[in-house]
Amino acid sequence: MEAILDFSQELDIGLFDRVVEAMDSGKIDDLKMAQQVLTQFKDHEMSWTRADKILSESRSLTSK
């Protein structure tokens, strides 16, 4: 999950979608980890540079 926080690498959209899906998994441990990772992603100063790729390549409406 933490790989989406590596802004020196291209964003893996499939992994991003899986992290977002983990929020709805019903498993408390997965939910907590996904929430932590997505909050760190959102708070990163470069996260805005990933928005276009998420919107154009994600297969998950929830991710978009």
PDBQT receptor file of N, H, CA, C and O in Angstrom, charges set to zero:
ATOM      1  N   MET A   1       0.805  -1.205   0.000  1.00  0.00    +0.000 N 
ATOM      2  CA  MET A   1       0.000   0.000   0.000  1.00  0.00    +0.000 C 
ATOM      3  C   MET A   1       0.845   1.265   0.000  1.00  0.00    +0.000 C 
ATOM      4  O   MET A   1       0.505   2.247  -0.659  1.00  0.00    +0.000 OA
ATOM      5  N   GLU A   2       1.939   1.237   0.736  1.00  0.00    +0.000 N 
ATOM      6  H   GLU A   2       2.215   0.439   1.272  1.00  0.00    +0.000 HD
ATOM      7  CA  GLU A   2       2.751   2.430   0.892  1.00  0.00    +0.000 C 
ATOM      8  C   GLU A   2       3.440   2.855  -0.398  1.00  0.00    +0.000 C 
ATOM      9  O   GLU A   2       3.941   3.976  -0.484  1.00  0.00    +0.000 OA
ATOM     10  N   ALA A   3       3.475   1.988  -1.396  1.00  0.00    +0.000 N 
ATOM     11  H   ALA A   3       3.068   1.077  -1.326  1.00  0.00    +0.000 HD
ATOM     12  CA  ALA A   3       4.137   2.321  -2.658  1.00  0.00    +0.000 C 
ATOM     13  C   ALA A   3       3.491   3.524  -3.339  1.00  0.00    +0.000 C 
ATOM     14  O   ALA A   3       4.152   4.214  -4.114  1.00  0.00    +0.000 OA
ATOM     15  N   ILE A   4       2.217   3.789  -3.069  1.00  0.00    +0.000 N 
ATOM     16  H   ILE A   4       1.679   3.229  -2.439  1.00  0.00    +0.000 HD
ATOM     17  CA  ILE A   4       1.590   4.960  -3.690  1.00  0.00    +0.000 C 
ATOM     18  C   ILE A   4       2.114   6.260  -3.089  1.00  0.00    +0.000 C 
ATOM     19  O   ILE A   4       1.844   7.339  -3.617  1.00  0.00    +0.000 OA
ATOM     20  N   LEU A   5       2.858   6.167  -1.995  1.00  0.00    +0.000 N 
ATOM     21  H   LEU A   5       3.077   5.290  -1.566  1.00  0.00    +0.000 HD
ATOM     22  CA  LEU A   5       3.433   7.342  -1.353  1.00  0.00    +0.000 C 
ATOM     23  C   LEU A   5       4.819   7.682  -1.893  1.00  0.00    +0.000 C 
ATOM     24  O   LEU A   5       5.400   8.697  -1.510  1.00  0.00    +0.000 OA
ATOM     25  N   ASP A   6       5.349   6.848  -2.773  1.00  0.00    +0.000 N 
ATOM     26  H   ASP A   6       4.877   6.023  -3.084  1.00  0.00    +0.000 HD
ATOM     27  CA  ASP A   6       6.665   7.083  -3.363  1.00  0.00    +0.000 C 
ATOM     28  C   ASP A   6       6.485   7.969  -4.601  1.00  0.00    +0.000 C 
ATOM     29  O   ASP A   6       6.218   7.476  -5.697  1.00  0.00    +0.000 OA
ATOM     30  N   PHE A   7       6.634   9.257  -4.411  1.00  0.00    +0.000 N 
ATOM     31  H   PHE A   7       6.851   9.658  -3.521  1.00  0.00    +0.000 HD
ATOM     32  CA  PHE A   7       6.397  10.200  -5.491  1.00  0.00    +0.000 C 
ATOM     33  C   PHE A   7       7.574  10.298  -6.456  1.00  0.00    +0.000 C 
ATOM     34  O   PHE A   7       7.521  11.069  -7.414  1.00  0.00    +0.000 OA
ATOM     35  N   SER A   8       8.625   9.536  -6.220  1.00  0.00    +0.000 N 
ATOM     36  H   SER A   8       8.668   8.910  -5.442  1.00  0.00    +0.000 HD
ATOM     37  CA  SER A   8       9.737   9.481  -7.176  1.00  0.00    +0.000 C 
ATOM     38  C   SER A   8       9.467   8.447  -8.269  1.00  0.00    +0.000 C 
ATOM     39  O   SER A   8      10.199   8.373  -9.256  1.00  0.00    +0.000 OA
ATOM     40  N   GLN A   9       8.414   7.653  -8.086  1.00  0.00    +0.000 N 
ATOM     41  H   GLN A   9       7.819   7.714  -7.284  1.00  0.00    +0.000 HD
ATOM     42  CA  GLN A   9       8.025   6.626  -9.052  1.00  0.00    +0.000 C 
ATOM     43  C   GLN A   9       6.674   6.987  -9.664  1.00  0.00    +0.000 C 
ATOM     44  O   GLN A   9       5.899   7.753  -9.092  1.00  0.00    +0.000 OA
ATOM     45  N   GLU A  10       6.410   6.413 -10.845  1.00  0.00    +0.000 N 
ATOM     46  H   GLU A  10       7.040   5.791 -11.309  1.00  0.00    +0.000 HD
ATOM     47  CA  GLU A  10       5.108   6.603 -11.468  1.00  0.00    +0.000 C 
ATOM     48  C   GLU A  10       4.038   5.919 -10.613  1.00  0.00    +0.000 C 
ATOM     49  O   GLU A  10       4.270   4.847 -10.056  1.00  0.00    +0.000 OA
ATOM     50  N   LEU A  11       2.885   6.541 -10.517  1.00  0.00    +0.000 N 
ATOM     51  H   LEU A  11       2.696   7.412 -10.970  1.00  0.00    +0.000 HD
ATOM     52  CA  LEU A  11       1.801   5.996  -9.704  1.00  0.00    +0.000 C 
ATOM     53  C   LEU A  11       1.236   4.728 -10.342  1.00  0.00    +0.000 C 
ATOM     54  O   LEU A  11       0.888   4.714 -11.522  1.00  0.00    +0.000 OA
ATOM     55  N   ASP A  12       1.153   3.676  -9.552  1.00  0.00    +0.000 N 
ATOM     56  H   ASP A  12       1.436   3.687  -8.593  1.00  0.00    +0.000 HD
ATOM     57  CA  ASP A  12       0.539   2.418  -9.972  1.00  0.00    +0.000 C 
ATOM     58  C   ASP A  12      -0.964   2.551  -9.723  1.00  0.00    +0.000 C 
ATOM     59  O   ASP A  12      -1.428   2.435  -8.589  1.00  0.00    +0.000 OA
ATOM     60  N   ILE A  13      -1.711   2.794 -10.788  1.00  0.00    +0.000 N 
ATOM     61  H   ILE A  13      -1.334   2.889 -11.710  1.00  0.00    +0.000 HD
ATOM     62  CA  ILE A  13      -3.146   3.030 -10.665  1.00  0.00    +0.000 C 
ATOM     63  C   ILE A  13      -3.868   1.807 -10.109  1.00  0.00    +0.000 C 
ATOM     64  O   ILE A  13      -4.790   1.947  -9.306  1.00  0.00    +0.000 OA
ATOM     65  N   GLY A  14      -3.462   0.617 -10.524  1.00  0.00    +0.000 N 
ATOM     66  H   GLY A  14      -2.713   0.502 -11.176  1.00  0.00    +0.000 HD
ATOM     67  CA  GLY A  14      -4.080  -0.601  -9.990  1.00  0.00    +0.000 C 
ATOM     68  C   GLY A  14      -3.921  -0.694  -8.483  1.00  0.00    +0.000 C 
ATOM     69  O   GLY A  14      -4.861  -1.058  -7.775  1.00  0.00    +0.000 OA
ATOM     70  N   LEU A  15      -2.744  -0.370  -7.996  1.00  0.00    +0.000 N 
ATOM     71  H   LEU A  15      -1.980  -0.074  -8.571  1.00  0.00    +0.000 HD
ATOM     72  CA  LEU A  15      -2.501  -0.385  -6.552  1.00  0.00    +0.000 C 
ATOM     73  C   LEU A  15      -3.323   0.708  -5.863  1.00  0.00    +0.000 C 
ATOM     74  O   LEU A  15      -3.907   0.480  -4.804  1.00  0.00    +0.000 OA
ATOM     75  N   PHE A  16      -3.363   1.878  -6.464  1.00  0.00    +0.000 N 
ATOM     76  H   PHE A  16      -2.888   2.064  -7.325  1.00  0.00    +0.000 HD
ATOM     77  CA  PHE A  16      -4.168   2.961  -5.895  1.00  0.00    +0.000 C 
ATOM     78  C   PHE A  16      -5.627   2.528  -5.762  1.00  0.00    +0.000 C 
ATOM     79  O   PHE A  16      -6.254   2.749  -4.727  1.00  0.00    +0.000 OA
ATOM     80  N   ASP A  17      -6.163   1.908  -6.816  1.00  0.00    +0.000 N 
ATOM     81  H   ASP A  17      -5.653   1.728  -7.658  1.00  0.00    +0.000 HD
ATOM     82  CA  ASP A  17      -7.544   1.421  -6.776  1.00  0.00    +0.000 C 
ATOM     83  C   ASP A  17      -7.736   0.382  -5.674  1.00  0.00    +0.000 C 
ATOM     84  O   ASP A  17      -8.762   0.382  -4.993  1.00  0.00    +0.000 OA
ATOM     85  N   ARG A  18      -6.759  -0.499  -5.496  1.00  0.00    +0.000 N 
ATOM     86  H   ARG A  18      -5.926  -0.499  -6.049  1.00  0.00    +0.000 HD
ATOM     87  CA  ARG A  18      -6.874  -1.521  -4.450  1.00  0.00    +0.000 C 
ATOM     88  C   ARG A  18      -6.859  -0.899  -3.052  1.00  0.00    +0.000 C 
ATOM     89  O   ARG A  18      -7.565  -1.360  -2.155  1.00  0.00    +0.000 OA
ATOM     90  N   VAL A  19      -6.055   0.147  -2.873  1.00  0.00    +0.000 N 
ATOM     91  H   VAL A  19      -5.482   0.522  -3.602  1.00  0.00    +0.000 HD
ATOM     92  CA  VAL A  19      -6.023   0.827  -1.577  1.00  0.00    +0.000 C 
ATOM     93  C   VAL A  19      -7.383   1.466  -1.299  1.00  0.00    +0.000 C 
ATOM     94  O   VAL A  19      -7.906   1.363  -0.189  1.00  0.00    +0.000 OA
ATOM     95  N   VAL A  20      -7.950   2.122  -2.307  1.00  0.00    +0.000 N 
ATOM     96  H   VAL A  20      -7.525   2.206  -3.208  1.00  0.00    +0.000 HD
ATOM     97  CA  VAL A  20      -9.271   2.733  -2.141  1.00  0.00    +0.000 C 
ATOM     98  C   VAL A  20     -10.322   1.654  -1.851  1.00  0.00    +0.000 C 
ATOM     99  O   VAL A  20     -11.183   1.849  -0.993  1.00  0.00    +0.000 OA
ATOM    100  N   GLU A  21     -10.257   0.530  -2.552  1.00  0.00    +0.000 N 
ATOM    101  H   GLU A  21      -9.557   0.372  -3.249  1.00  0.00    +0.000 HD
ATOM    102  CA  GLU A  21     -11.204  -0.568  -2.327  1.00  0.00    +0.000 C 
ATOM    103  C   GLU A  21     -11.079  -1.141  -0.921  1.00  0.00    +0.000 C 
ATOM    104  O   GLU A  21     -12.064  -1.610  -0.351  1.00  0.00    +0.000 OA
ATOM    105  N   ALA A  22      -9.865  -1.104  -0.356  1.00  0.00    +0.000 N 
ATOM    106  H   ALA A  22      -9.065  -0.723  -0.819  1.00  0.00    +0.000 HD
ATOM    107  CA  ALA A  22      -9.652  -1.620   1.000  1.00  0.00    +0.000 C 
ATOM    108  C   ALA A  22     -10.451  -0.834   2.028  1.00  0.00    +0.000 C 
ATOM    109  O   ALA A  22     -10.749  -1.342   3.109  1.00  0.00    +0.000 OA
ATOM    110  N   MET A  23     -10.794   0.393   1.698  1.00  0.00    +0.000 N 
ATOM    111  H   MET A  23     -10.552   0.806   0.820  1.00  0.00    +0.000 HD
ATOM    112  CA  MET A  23     -11.620   1.206   2.607  1.00  0.00    +0.000 C 
ATOM    113  C   MET A  23     -13.009   0.593   2.770  1.00  0.00    +0.000 C 
ATOM    114  O   MET A  23     -13.660   0.799   3.794  1.00  0.00    +0.000 OA
ATOM    115  N   ASP A  24     -13.462  -0.152   1.776  1.00  0.00    +0.000 N 
ATOM    116  H   ASP A  24     -12.933  -0.319   0.944  1.00  0.00    +0.000 HD
ATOM    117  CA  ASP A  24     -14.791  -0.773   1.808  1.00  0.00    +0.000 C 
ATOM    118  C   ASP A  24     -14.744  -2.277   2.053  1.00  0.00    +0.000 C 
ATOM    119  O   ASP A  24     -15.758  -2.963   1.914  1.00  0.00    +0.000 OA
ATOM    120  N   SER A  25     -13.569  -2.792   2.416  1.00  0.00    +0.000 N 
ATOM    121  H   SER A  25     -12.745  -2.235   2.528  1.00  0.00    +0.000 HD
ATOM    122  CA  SER A  25     -13.396  -4.240   2.527  1.00  0.00    +0.000 C 
ATOM    123  C   SER A  25     -14.128  -4.857   3.717  1.00  0.00    +0.000 C 
ATOM    124  O   SER A  25     -14.451  -6.045   3.707  1.00  0.00    +0.000 OA
ATOM    125  N   GLY A  26     -14.383  -4.053   4.729  1.00  0.00    +0.000 N 
ATOM    126  H   GLY A  26     -14.120  -3.088   4.737  1.00  0.00    +0.000 HD
ATOM    127  CA  GLY A  26     -15.018  -4.586   5.931  1.00  0.00    +0.000 C 
ATOM    128  C   GLY A  26     -14.014  -5.141   6.927  1.00  0.00    +0.000 C 
ATOM    129  O   GLY A  26     -14.377  -5.462   8.059  1.00  0.00    +0.000 OA
ATOM    130  N   LYS A  27     -12.762  -5.255   6.520  1.00  0.00    +0.000 N 
ATOM    131  H   LYS A  27     -12.468  -4.994   5.601  1.00  0.00    +0.000 HD
ATOM    132  CA  LYS A  27     -11.710  -5.739   7.419  1.00  0.00    +0.000 C 
ATOM    133  C   LYS A  27     -11.088  -4.529   8.101  1.00  0.00    +0.000 C 
ATOM    134  O   LYS A  27     -10.542  -3.645   7.440  1.00  0.00    +0.000 OA
ATOM    135  N   ILE A  28     -11.173  -4.495   9.394  1.00  0.00    +0.000 N 
ATOM    136  H   ILE A  28     -11.617  -5.213   9.931  1.00  0.00    +0.000 HD
ATOM    137  CA  ILE A  28     -10.762  -3.324  10.161  1.00  0.00    +0.000 C 
ATOM    138  C   ILE A  28      -9.282  -2.993   9.960  1.00  0.00    +0.000 C 
ATOM    139  O   ILE A  28      -8.924  -1.819   9.861  1.00  0.00    +0.000 OA
ATOM    140  N   ASP A  29      -8.418  -4.009   9.898  1.00  0.00    +0.000 N 
ATOM    141  H   ASP A  29      -8.708  -4.963   9.978  1.00  0.00    +0.000 HD
ATOM    142  CA  ASP A  29      -6.994  -3.755   9.717  1.00  0.00    +0.000 C 
ATOM    143  C   ASP A  29      -6.718  -3.136   8.342  1.00  0.00    +0.000 C 
ATOM    144  O   ASP A  29      -5.923  -2.204   8.221  1.00  0.00    +0.000 OA
ATOM    145  N   ASP A  30      -7.385  -3.666   7.306  1.00  0.00    +0.000 N 
ATOM    146  H   ASP A  30      -8.031  -4.423   7.404  1.00  0.00    +0.000 HD
ATOM    147  CA  ASP A  30      -7.223  -3.121   5.954  1.00  0.00    +0.000 C 
ATOM    148  C   ASP A  30      -7.751  -1.699   5.885  1.00  0.00    +0.000 C 
ATOM    149  O   ASP A  30      -7.139  -0.833   5.259  1.00  0.00    +0.000 OA
ATOM    150  N   LEU A  31      -8.867  -1.460   6.517  1.00  0.00    +0.000 N 
ATOM    151  H   LEU A  31      -9.364  -2.163   7.025  1.00  0.00    +0.000 HD
ATOM    152  CA  LEU A  31      -9.468  -0.138   6.530  1.00  0.00    +0.000 C 
ATOM    153  C   LEU A  31      -8.540   0.882   7.187  1.00  0.00    +0.000 C 
ATOM    154  O   LEU A  31      -8.340   1.972   6.651  1.00  0.00    +0.000 OA
ATOM    155  N   LYS A  32      -7.977   0.539   8.334  1.00  0.00    +0.000 N 
ATOM    156  H   LYS A  32      -8.139  -0.346   8.769  1.00  0.00    +0.000 HD
ATOM    157  CA  LYS A  32      -7.076   1.452   9.047  1.00  0.00    +0.000 C 
ATOM    158  C   LYS A  32      -5.835   1.761   8.221  1.00  0.00    +0.000 C 
ATOM    159  O   LYS A  32      -5.410   2.914   8.134  1.00  0.00    +0.000 OA
ATOM    160  N   MET A  33      -5.257   0.730   7.616  1.00  0.00    +0.000 N 
ATOM    161  H   MET A  33      -5.602  -0.206   7.687  1.00  0.00    +0.000 HD
ATOM    162  CA  MET A  33      -4.049   0.932   6.808  1.00  0.00    +0.000 C 
ATOM    163  C   MET A  33      -4.360   1.790   5.585  1.00  0.00    +0.000 C 
ATOM    164  O   MET A  33      -3.612   2.712   5.261  1.00  0.00    +0.000 OA
ATOM    165  N   ALA A  34      -5.461   1.484   4.912  1.00  0.00    +0.000 N 
ATOM    166  H   ALA A  34      -6.068   0.734   5.175  1.00  0.00    +0.000 HD
ATOM    167  CA  ALA A  34      -5.841   2.246   3.722  1.00  0.00    +0.000 C 
ATOM    168  C   ALA A  34      -6.121   3.697   4.088  1.00  0.00    +0.000 C 
ATOM    169  O   ALA A  34      -5.719   4.611   3.368  1.00  0.00    +0.000 OA
ATOM    170  N   GLN A  35      -6.798   3.905   5.188  1.00  0.00    +0.000 N 
ATOM    171  H   GLN A  35      -7.125   3.162   5.772  1.00  0.00    +0.000 HD
ATOM    172  CA  GLN A  35      -7.106   5.265   5.622  1.00  0.00    +0.000 C 
ATOM    173  C   GLN A  35      -5.830   6.052   5.909  1.00  0.00    +0.000 C 
ATOM    174  O   GLN A  35      -5.715   7.219   5.534  1.00  0.00    +0.000 OA
ATOM    175  N   GLN A  36      -4.886   5.418   6.564  1.00  0.00    +0.000 N 
ATOM    176  H   GLN A  36      -4.979   4.470   6.868  1.00  0.00    +0.000 HD
ATOM    177  CA  GLN A  36      -3.614   6.069   6.879  1.00  0.00    +0.000 C 
ATOM    178  C   GLN A  36      -2.856   6.424   5.599  1.00  0.00    +0.000 C 
ATOM    179  O   GLN A  36      -2.367   7.544   5.452  1.00  0.00    +0.000 OA
ATOM    180  N   VAL A  37      -2.762   5.466   4.675  1.00  0.00    +0.000 N 
ATOM    181  H   VAL A  37      -3.159   4.556   4.794  1.00  0.00    +0.000 HD
ATOM    182  CA  VAL A  37      -2.024   5.687   3.431  1.00  0.00    +0.000 C 
ATOM    183  C   VAL A  37      -2.699   6.764   2.584  1.00  0.00    +0.000 C 
ATOM    184  O   VAL A  37      -2.021   7.639   2.046  1.00  0.00    +0.000 OA
ATOM    185  N   LEU A  38      -4.019   6.709   2.459  1.00  0.00    +0.000 N 
ATOM    186  H   LEU A  38      -4.570   5.997   2.896  1.00  0.00    +0.000 HD
ATOM    187  CA  LEU A  38      -4.723   7.702   1.646  1.00  0.00    +0.000 C 
ATOM    188  C   LEU A  38      -4.651   9.101   2.259  1.00  0.00    +0.000 C 
ATOM    189  O   LEU A  38      -4.601  10.092   1.531  1.00  0.00    +0.000 OA
ATOM    190  N   THR A  39      -4.645   9.188   3.577  1.00  0.00    +0.000 N 
ATOM    191  H   THR A  39      -4.686   8.383   4.169  1.00  0.00    +0.000 HD
ATOM    192  CA  THR A  39      -4.489  10.488   4.231  1.00  0.00    +0.000 C 
ATOM    193  C   THR A  39      -3.103  11.053   3.965  1.00  0.00    +0.000 C 
ATOM    194  O   THR A  39      -2.960  12.242   3.684  1.00  0.00    +0.000 OA
ATOM    195  N   GLN A  40      -2.081  10.206   4.051  1.00  0.00    +0.000 N 
ATOM    196  H   GLN A  40      -2.197   9.239   4.280  1.00  0.00    +0.000 HD
ATOM    197  CA  GLN A  40      -0.723  10.662   3.755  1.00  0.00    +0.000 C 
ATOM    198  C   GLN A  40      -0.596  11.072   2.290  1.00  0.00    +0.000 C 
ATOM    199  O   GLN A  40       0.066  12.059   1.967  1.00  0.00    +0.000 OA
ATOM    200  N   PHE A  41      -1.233  10.309   1.412  1.00  0.00    +0.000 N 
ATOM    201  H   PHE A  41      -1.771   9.508   1.674  1.00  0.00    +0.000 HD
ATOM    202  CA  PHE A  41      -1.218  10.645  -0.011  1.00  0.00    +0.000 C 
ATOM    203  C   PHE A  41      -1.870  12.012  -0.230  1.00  0.00    +0.000 C 
ATOM    204  O   PHE A  41      -1.305  12.873  -0.905  1.00  0.00    +0.000 OA
ATOM    205  N   LYS A  42      -3.041  12.204   0.333  1.00  0.00    +0.000 N 
ATOM    206  H   LYS A  42      -3.500  11.504   0.881  1.00  0.00    +0.000 HD
ATOM    207  CA  LYS A  42      -3.785  13.458   0.176  1.00  0.00    +0.000 C 
ATOM    208  C   LYS A  42      -2.987  14.644   0.707  1.00  0.00    +0.000 C 
ATOM    209  O   LYS A  42      -3.014  15.724   0.116  1.00  0.00    +0.000 OA
ATOM    210  N   ASP A  43      -2.280  14.453   1.813  1.00  0.00    +0.000 N 
ATOM    211  H   ASP A  43      -2.258  13.576   2.293  1.00  0.00    +0.000 HD
ATOM    212  CA  ASP A  43      -1.554  15.535   2.467  1.00  0.00    +0.000 C 
ATOM    213  C   ASP A  43      -0.201  15.841   1.811  1.00  0.00    +0.000 C 
ATOM    214  O   ASP A  43       0.409  16.867   2.112  1.00  0.00    +0.000 OA
ATOM    215  N   HIS A  44       0.266  14.977   0.932  1.00  0.00    +0.000 N 
ATOM    216  H   HIS A  44      -0.230  14.144   0.687  1.00  0.00    +0.000 HD
ATOM    217  CA  HIS A  44       1.565  15.186   0.291  1.00  0.00    +0.000 C 
ATOM    218  C   HIS A  44       1.484  16.373  -0.660  1.00  0.00    +0.000 C 
ATOM    219  O   HIS A  44       0.504  16.529  -1.388  1.00  0.00    +0.000 OA
ATOM    220  N   GLU A  45       2.501  17.194  -0.648  1.00  0.00    +0.000 N 
ATOM    221  H   GLU A  45       3.297  17.067  -0.057  1.00  0.00    +0.000 HD
ATOM    222  CA  GLU A  45       2.500  18.411  -1.476  1.00  0.00    +0.000 C 
ATOM    223  C   GLU A  45       2.462  18.137  -2.978  1.00  0.00    +0.000 C 
ATOM    224  O   GLU A  45       2.137  19.034  -3.756  1.00  0.00    +0.000 OA
ATOM    225  N   MET A  46       2.785  16.920  -3.398  1.00  0.00    +0.000 N 
ATOM    226  H   MET A  46       3.049  16.191  -2.766  1.00  0.00    +0.000 HD
ATOM    227  CA  MET A  46       2.797  16.594  -4.822  1.00  0.00    +0.000 C 
ATOM    228  C   MET A  46       1.605  15.740  -5.253  1.00  0.00    +0.000 C 
ATOM    229  O   MET A  46       1.526  15.335  -6.413  1.00  0.00    +0.000 OA
ATOM    230  N   SER A  47       0.683  15.465  -4.341  1.00  0.00    +0.000 N 
ATOM    231  H   SER A  47       0.747  15.795  -3.399  1.00  0.00    +0.000 HD
ATOM    232  CA  SER A  47      -0.442  14.590  -4.688  1.00  0.00    +0.000 C 
ATOM    233  C   SER A  47      -1.284  15.153  -5.824  1.00  0.00    +0.000 C 
ATOM    234  O   SER A  47      -1.851  14.388  -6.604  1.00  0.00    +0.000 OA
ATOM    235  N   TRP A  48      -1.376  16.468  -5.932  1.00  0.00    +0.000 N 
ATOM    236  H   TRP A  48      -0.915  17.089  -5.299  1.00  0.00    +0.000 HD
ATOM    237  CA  TRP A  48      -2.172  17.076  -7.005  1.00  0.00    +0.000 C 
ATOM    238  C   TRP A  48      -1.646  16.700  -8.380  1.00  0.00    +0.000 C 
ATOM    239  O   TRP A  48      -2.401  16.710  -9.353  1.00  0.00    +0.000 OA
ATOM    240  N   THR A  49      -0.353  16.366  -8.478  1.00  0.00    +0.000 N 
ATOM    241  H   THR A  49       0.261  16.358  -7.688  1.00  0.00    +0.000 HD
ATOM    242  CA  THR A  49       0.229  16.011  -9.781  1.00  0.00    +0.000 C 
ATOM    243  C   THR A  49      -0.229  14.638 -10.252  1.00  0.00    +0.000 C 
ATOM    244  O   THR A  49       0.015  14.266 -11.400  1.00  0.00    +0.000 OA
ATOM    245  N   ARG A  50      -0.880  13.889  -9.391  1.00  0.00    +0.000 N 
ATOM    246  H   ARG A  50      -1.078  14.190  -8.459  1.00  0.00    +0.000 HD
ATOM    247  CA  ARG A  50      -1.352  12.543  -9.730  1.00  0.00    +0.000 C 
ATOM    248  C   ARG A  50      -2.823  12.526 -10.140  1.00  0.00    +0.000 C 
ATOM    249  O   ARG A  50      -3.320  11.509 -10.625  1.00  0.00    +0.000 OA
ATOM    250  N   ALA A  51      -3.520  13.645  -9.950  1.00  0.00    +0.000 N 
ATOM    251  H   ALA A  51      -3.116  14.471  -9.556  1.00  0.00    +0.000 HD
ATOM    252  CA  ALA A  51      -4.967  13.682 -10.177  1.00  0.00    +0.000 C 
ATOM    253  C   ALA A  51      -5.337  13.326 -11.609  1.00  0.00    +0.000 C 
ATOM    254  O   ALA A  51      -6.290  12.578 -11.830  1.00  0.00    +0.000 OA
ATOM    255  N   ASP A  52      -4.604  13.845 -12.580  1.00  0.00    +0.000 N 
ATOM    256  H   ASP A  52      -3.830  14.452 -12.401  1.00  0.00    +0.000 HD
ATOM    257  CA  ASP A  52      -4.948  13.580 -13.981  1.00  0.00    +0.000 C 
ATOM    258  C   ASP A  52      -4.852  12.105 -14.318  1.00  0.00    +0.000 C 
ATOM    259  O   ASP A  52      -5.700  11.567 -15.029  1.00  0.00    +0.000 OA
ATOM    260  N   LYS A  53      -3.812  11.448 -13.805  1.00  0.00    +0.000 N 
ATOM    261  H   LYS A  53      -3.123  11.886 -13.227  1.00  0.00    +0.000 HD
ATOM    262  CA  LYS A  53      -3.640  10.018 -14.068  1.00  0.00    +0.000 C 
ATOM    263  C   LYS A  53      -4.732   9.193 -13.384  1.00  0.00    +0.000 C 
ATOM    264  O   LYS A  53      -5.248   8.236 -13.963  1.00  0.00    +0.000 OA
ATOM    265  N   ILE A  54      -5.076   9.561 -12.167  1.00  0.00    +0.000 N 
ATOM    266  H   ILE A  54      -4.657  10.338 -11.696  1.00  0.00    +0.000 HD
ATOM    267  CA  ILE A  54      -6.141   8.853 -11.451  1.00  0.00    +0.000 C 
ATOM    268  C   ILE A  54      -7.457   8.993 -12.209  1.00  0.00    +0.000 C 
ATOM    269  O   ILE A  54      -8.168   8.009 -12.414  1.00  0.00    +0.000 OA
ATOM    270  N   LEU A  55      -7.777  10.211 -12.620  1.00  0.00    +0.000 N 
ATOM    271  H   LEU A  55      -7.199  11.010 -12.453  1.00  0.00    +0.000 HD
ATOM    272  CA  LEU A  55      -9.045  10.446 -13.319  1.00  0.00    +0.000 C 
ATOM    273  C   LEU A  55      -9.103   9.776 -14.683  1.00  0.00    +0.000 C 
ATOM    274  O   LEU A  55     -10.167   9.316 -15.097  1.00  0.00    +0.000 OA
ATOM    275  N   SER A  56      -7.983   9.712 -15.385  1.00  0.00    +0.000 N 
ATOM    276  H   SER A  56      -7.119  10.086 -15.049  1.00  0.00    +0.000 HD
ATOM    277  CA  SER A  56      -8.009   9.160 -16.742  1.00  0.00    +0.000 C 
ATOM    278  C   SER A  56      -7.789   7.650 -16.801  1.00  0.00    +0.000 C 
ATOM    279  O   SER A  56      -8.254   7.000 -17.737  1.00  0.00    +0.000 OA
ATOM    280  N   GLU A  57      -7.082   7.077 -15.811  1.00  0.00    +0.000 N 
ATOM    281  H   GLU A  57      -6.704   7.605 -15.050  1.00  0.00    +0.000 HD
ATOM    282  CA  GLU A  57      -6.718   5.665 -15.922  1.00  0.00    +0.000 C 
ATOM    283  C   GLU A  57      -7.373   4.745 -14.893  1.00  0.00    +0.000 C 
ATOM    284  O   GLU A  57      -7.382   3.529 -15.080  1.00  0.00    +0.000 OA
ATOM    285  N   SER A  58      -7.910   5.290 -13.832  1.00  0.00    +0.000 N 
ATOM    286  H   SER A  58      -7.903   6.278 -13.680  1.00  0.00    +0.000 HD
ATOM    287  CA  SER A  58      -8.520   4.436 -12.812  1.00  0.00    +0.000 C 
ATOM    288  C   SER A  58      -9.763   3.742 -13.367  1.00  0.00    +0.000 C 
ATOM    289  O   SER A  58     -10.530   4.325 -14.134  1.00  0.00    +0.000 OA
ATOM    290  N   ARG A  59      -9.941   2.509 -12.970  1.00  0.00    +0.000 N 
ATOM    291  H   ARG A  59      -9.319   2.035 -12.347  1.00  0.00    +0.000 HD
ATOM    292  CA  ARG A  59     -11.134   1.743 -13.356  1.00  0.00    +0.000 C 
ATOM    293  C   ARG A  59     -12.195   1.798 -12.256  1.00  0.00    +0.000 C 
ATOM    294  O   ARG A  59     -13.294   1.263 -12.407  1.00  0.00    +0.000 OA
ATOM    295  N   SER A  60     -11.850   2.445 -11.164  1.00  0.00    +0.000 N 
ATOM    296  H   SER A  60     -10.958   2.880 -11.042  1.00  0.00    +0.000 HD
ATOM    297  CA  SER A  60     -12.739   2.502 -10.008  1.00  0.00    +0.000 C 
ATOM    298  C   SER A  60     -13.407   3.870  -9.909  1.00  0.00    +0.000 C 
ATOM    299  O   SER A  60     -12.730   4.895  -9.827  1.00  0.00    +0.000 OA
ATOM    300  N   LEU A  61     -14.718   3.878  -9.916  1.00  0.00    +0.000 N 
ATOM    301  H   LEU A  61     -15.268   3.045  -9.982  1.00  0.00    +0.000 HD
ATOM    302  CA  LEU A  61     -15.439   5.150  -9.745  1.00  0.00    +0.000 C 
ATOM    303  C   LEU A  61     -15.166   5.744  -8.372  1.00  0.00    +0.000 C 
ATOM    304  O   LEU A  61     -15.155   6.965  -8.214  1.00  0.00    +0.000 OA
ATOM    305  N   THR A  62     -14.947   4.904  -7.394  1.00  0.00    +0.000 N 
ATOM    306  H   THR A  62     -14.955   3.912  -7.523  1.00  0.00    +0.000 HD
ATOM    307  CA  THR A  62     -14.651   5.381  -6.046  1.00  0.00    +0.000 C 
ATOM    308  C   THR A  62     -13.316   6.104  -6.024  1.00  0.00    +0.000 C 
ATOM    309  O   THR A  62     -13.183   7.122  -5.345  1.00  0.00    +0.000 OA
ATOM    310  N   SER A  63     -12.327   5.603  -6.749  1.00  0.00    +0.000 N 
ATOM    311  H   SER A  63     -12.436   4.776  -7.301  1.00  0.00    +0.000 HD
ATOM    312  CA  SER A  63     -11.027   6.269  -6.812  1.00  0.00    +0.000 C 
ATOM    313  C   SER A  63     -11.123   7.630  -7.482  1.00  0.00    +0.000 C 
ATOM    314  O   SER A  63     -10.463   8.590  -7.084  1.00  0.00    +0.000 OA
ATOM    315  N   LYS A  64     -11.951   7.688  -8.495  1.00  0.00    +0.000 N 
ATOM    316  H   LYS A  64     -12.487   6.908  -8.818  1.00  0.00    +0.000 HD
ATOM    317  CA  LYS A  64     -12.086   8.947  -9.242  1.00  0.00    +0.000 C 
ATOM    318  C   LYS A  64     -12.781   9.977  -8.394  1.00  0.00    +0.000 C 
ATOM    319  O   LYS A  64     -12.991  11.105  -8.841  1.00  0.00    +0.000 OA
TER     320      LYS A  64
